[in-house]
Amino acid sequence: MNEKDPIENPLERLKTAATGMMSNIKTQTVGEAGEQSTPSYVDMDTIHALTKDWPAMSKKSVEQMVQKYGPPNEAIPSRLIWYNNGAWKRTIVYRDEIPHNFPQPHSDTLEQVIDYQVPIEMFTELARFDGSVIVERTKGEVSARCDMEAANILALNLMHEIVMGKLTAEQAREKYSEQTAAFVMNRPAPYAEKLQFEVPKGDTMDTDHVTIGDNMVNQAKEKFKDITGTQEV
């Protein structure tokens, strides 16, 4: 065993577990849980320097988000991040494109996040609907990732209708295709124009429940036997 490796050091394992437990208690009782926003902004010279060699679709997403929401709050070579912009808890434009063929071939470059708690039994149905609708159970968030904001709005509106039992995944896919075609052809597409439901503001996290208590007691007993050679504790 390599005692210098924190993962391999038995004492370090216990310290890490204890730190995690104390951090959990502090965050849930006196702190702010979840990802916190960055209040400052990145200057446009930095944005231009970071994104000058990005792919065309990623640069287009940056251009559209800056035009609508102003400069981002954070910027690193692989992504730009806005917090609390418009209806969104967080908006991310990625340098690296993700190919996606539903409802037509495009590249996912723009992800937008809201607070939303999805019942566990609906996860599979949402996955059937759209692989770029991403559910974060613990954080209590749902995001949509596509090539333009209207597509993300559309995806989340249909996500909500699936969760509410108004549409099946297949029905939502049909409606997504119909509304996308209408939007692209500059015809009325209300589901792509604004969120059609009230977005929750916090209190959507699912921290699950503790299951390790009895296991820790049993492991402590076994550890005592290992150390002392005792058969009974």
N, C-alpha and C positions, 0 to 999 in steps of 0.2 A: 504494500500500500504506500502511495506517495503522500506523505504527511504534509508536503508543501502545497499540494493541490487542494484548494478549499472544498471541492466536492468530495474528496477522499478523506478529509480530516473529520473524524467523528465529532469532536468538540465544535467544529465550525458548522457542521450540519445542525446540531442542536441550537447554536446561536442564531443561525439563519432562520430556523423554524420559529424561535422565540421572537426574533425581530419582526418576522412577518405577522405573527399573532398580535403583537403590541401595535404595530402599524395599522392593522385592521381595526382594532378597538379604537384607536385614536381617531382614525379617519371617519368611522361611523358615528362617533359620539361628539367630537368637537371639531373635526376637520371638514373639508369639502371633498366629497367622494367623486371619483371619475376624473376624466381628463379636463384640465383647466386651460383656459384660453390665454393667449399671449396678447397683451394690450398694445404693444408697439407695432410699428409698420416698417416694412423693408423699402428702402429707397429704390426708385425705378432704374437707376444706373446699375444697381446690383442685379435687379431682375433681368434686365437686358443682357448683362454679361453672362448670367447663369443659363439663360434659355436660348442664346443665339444659335446654338448648334442642335437644338431639340428638333424632333420630327415635326412635320408640318401640322398634323392634327393636334399635337400637344401645344404647339405655339399658338394655334388658333384658339384653343381652350383658354390659354393664358390671356390672350388678347381680349376675349369676350368677358372673362371674369374681372380683369382690371378695368375694362370700360364700364362694367356695371357696378362693381363693388369697391373699386379703388385698389391700391397696392395690398399685397398679402401681409399677414402678420408674421409669417415665418417663411424662410427660403433656404433650401439646401440643393445641391446639384441634381438630386433626383425628383424633387417635388416642391410645390408651393402650397402654403396652407393659409386659409382664411378662417377666422372664428366669428361666430354669431353674425354672419352676413345674410341679411334678408331673412328668409324662412329657415335658414340652415344653421345648425349647431356648428358645423364644420364643413368646409369645402376644400378639396385637395385636387390639384392638377398634377398629374404624373408625367415625368419625362418619357418613361417607358410605356409603350402602347401594348394593350392586351387585345388580340384579335377576338371578335365576337360576331357571330353570324345571325343572331336573332335581333330584330325581325328581318334585317338585311345586313350584308357585310359592312362592318365598320370597325373602328378601334376604340376601346374604352380608354379614355384619358382623364375623365372628370368624375370624381366621386363626391357625393353630397350626403350629409348625415343629419338625421333627426333623432330626438329622444322618442322611443317607442318600445313598448313591451309586447312581444309576440308570444302567444301561448305555445308551449312546447309541441303540442299536437299539430300545429300549423306549419312547423318548420319544413317538413317534406313537401307539402303542397306549394309553399313559396319557392322551394328549390325546383320543383317541376315547372313553375311559371317562368322564372328568369334566373339564371345562374349569376347574374350581376346584381341581384338584390341580396344584400349581405346582412344577416341577422347576428347581432352580438347579444347573446342572452345575458351574460353577467353585467355588461356595461349598460344594458337597456337601450340599445341603439339599433336603428336600421339605416342602411345606406343604399343608394343606387349608384351604379357606375356605368357611364356611357360616354358618348362623344359630345353631348350638348345638354344644357340644363333642362330644356323642355322634355327630353327623353327621361331624365331622372324624375322630374315631377310626375310624368305619366306613370312610370314604373311604381312609384310610391303610392299614388292614388289607387292603382290596381292592387298593390299589396294590401292596402287597407280594406278594400272590398273583399279580398279573399279572406282576410282575418275575420271580417264581420259576417262571413258566410253568404255574401251576396253573389259571389262568382267562384267558379271552380278555376283551377289553373288553366285548363284548356280554354275556358270562356275568356279568361283574362288575356291569354295570348292572342286570341282573335281580336279582342278589343284593342290591345296594344298595337297590333298591325294596322287596324282600321284608323286609329287616332294618329299614328305616326304618318301614314300616307296623307291624311287630311292636313296635318301640320305642315309637312314638306310642300304640299301643293297650295299652301296659304289659304286653306279653308278652315271653318270653325273646328277647333279641337280643344274643348274646354278642359279635358283631363290633362292636357299637356301645357296648359297656360297658368294654372295655379293649383296649389294643394286644396283638395275638396273636403278636407277634414281638419279639425282643430288639433294642432300638434301639441303633445304633452310638453311641459316644461319641467324636467327633472322627475324624480320619484318613479323611475321606470327600471331601475337596476334590479336584477335578480341575483342576490348574493348566495343563493342556495342554502343548505343547512349542514351543520357539522356531523360527520360520520366517523371520525377517526378516534374518538374518545376511548372506547373500549379496546380498540386495537393498540393504542399507545400504552394503556395499562398492561395488557398482555405482553407487549414487546418489552416493557420495563421489567416485568417478572422474568422473562427469558434472559434478558441482559444480566440481571442479578445472578441467575444460575450460571451463566457463562463465566462471570467474574469469580464467583465464590466456589463453583463446583457443586453447589447445593442442588438437590433434585426437587425439593419442595420449597415453595415460598408461601 
